[in-house]
Amino acid sequence: MTSSEIRSRFLAFFEKRGHAILPSASLITTDDPKATNATLFNTAGMQPLVPFLMGETHPEGSRLASSQKCVRTGDLEEVGDNTHATFFEMLGNWSLGDYFKEDAIAWSWEFLTSHDEGLGLDPNRLYVTVFAGNDAVPRDDEAVAIWKQFIPEHRIYYRDSKDNWWTAGPNSPAGPSTEMFYDLTGTLGDLSPEGFEQADEEQKLVEIWNDVFMAYRQEGGEVVGELPKKNVDTGAGLERVTAVMQGTTNIFDTDLYRPLIEMIKEHASTYNDTDARIVADHIKTAVFLINDGVVISNTGRGYVLRRILRRAYHSLESMGCSEKIVPQLIHIVIDMYRELYFKDVNEKQIAIKVKIVATEMDKIIKIIKRGVAIFKKIKDDPRATITGQFLMDLEQTHGLPLAISQKLAAQFGITISEEAIKDCERLREEHQALSRKGAEQKFKGGLEKDTEKIRALHTATHLMLAGLRKELGPDVHQKGSNITEERSRFDFTYGEKVEREALDKVEAYVNDAIATNAKMGVQMMDKDEAKNSDVVGSFWEKYPDTVKVWTISDKAGNIYSRELCGGPHVNELSEIAKFGTFKITKEESSSAGVRRIKAILE
Ligand code: SER
């Protein structure tokens, strides 16, 4: 079965069972750090859904399914083994307070084993694990009871929270999980708990699906209570499932990588599997990142892109393979996923992506030349020692990744201590944590912090923009906004002074809406679709392909405001009313063609 057939079978299976099929969200996490726990990229299918798993109403309903693009860079060093990749797609189905363990497990089993609608896997090659329990949450005997309808009890194993507990971060929904494993060898048969662990370690087994019963709320990494609704969050890695279906022992022998690996093999003078897999994976990831708008840089997402391209170059070089094949690899990636993700990408746009990668490759060639000079000097200096800080400086200042420094050191017969390597990795993590924090700050979208009052002013500011556009016309656009506990400061395009009379009308518009206690709803929308609708927005280019649209409407369906925004907002407008009435206290010129308003709640 081809990977695309697996993907479509999965989505069709869940669509038939009442699930709305969501398009993959952008790899880039949304601008709301609360919603994403501030990871740089979507790392699981559930990630774009966190606000809904926490209780917000999803416009598509309570049963959802998708195939989500994901990038994980935590296991970067493991890429090249049988199962790790930085880019992958996750198939998932969700229940937002709808069905729970019974249906989730039954459908997982049915999809895995049914020949008609599913994958038709041999039940005798499947094993499952369930949560063993801890101080806060009991052993998942409910899941065991359900599983026993499908699988003999001795093929159900218990694992602790290291393996069978899922959360998207310290402050997020969480719950015990049950994982499904497949015997890649076809020879394992019944396994004792020890035998099961060993087979897993030896990669004779592969985990193919994880059902999370997301019923708990975590704060600061501790379970603090149950969620208002019990959710199901499942995830199956498409690459691994494809490996199982195509009878290969590793993901790189599947149709999701084979054309890339073959091309590399053809051009490598000293081919090896590990480096070829690194190149295939990293180039694929780079294409997807660039396509979702990541720009090469020394911090945050741009730094991840830079690092993986440098690692890709390094692996090409190790195989004696010219970097000149990279444009062909990029074309292969785009062709492979064209239908799904690159439908509108034309030749000119491909050429731009190729150029971005080629420029970076040229840079790394220069850097390596510089690195050679640096290590040569160290070799000639008997007093030189290599510290973690020195290695980190090479990365930061000279752009020389640790892996390449290690390789160059080896070439010159210089030893780098384990301690220095660990120090360098620690320093890098610290640096990344700092830049992540910086990014979070930036993404707060003009809100000083996230408090009830600031949310109230933020939602009121949406109403004000709608009111301004109603009074002054559709040429009014937001230019900037800054909201503190005291006031909302708002810049917008307009050529002349706004009369007090008009400001009064805008105030009334906002206060009338608040008085109806209209609701604030949020919806994920395809960016182009939103752009071509009545959604108001500025800075579209800063948003990913899937955007958050906030709509304020009353029971009768009157829409007061519909705007593109990362959040956060109040849920209903009574949360604004409790801070008082909305007042515009000042209107002045900000710069040519831009006016500035200050408004308060009092
Ligand atoms: N969130 C879980 C995972 O990533 C299930 O989707 O495995």
Residues whose N, C-alpha, C, O or C-beta is under 5 A from the ligand:
A	BS01	LIG	A44 M46 W166 N210 V212 D233 T234 G235
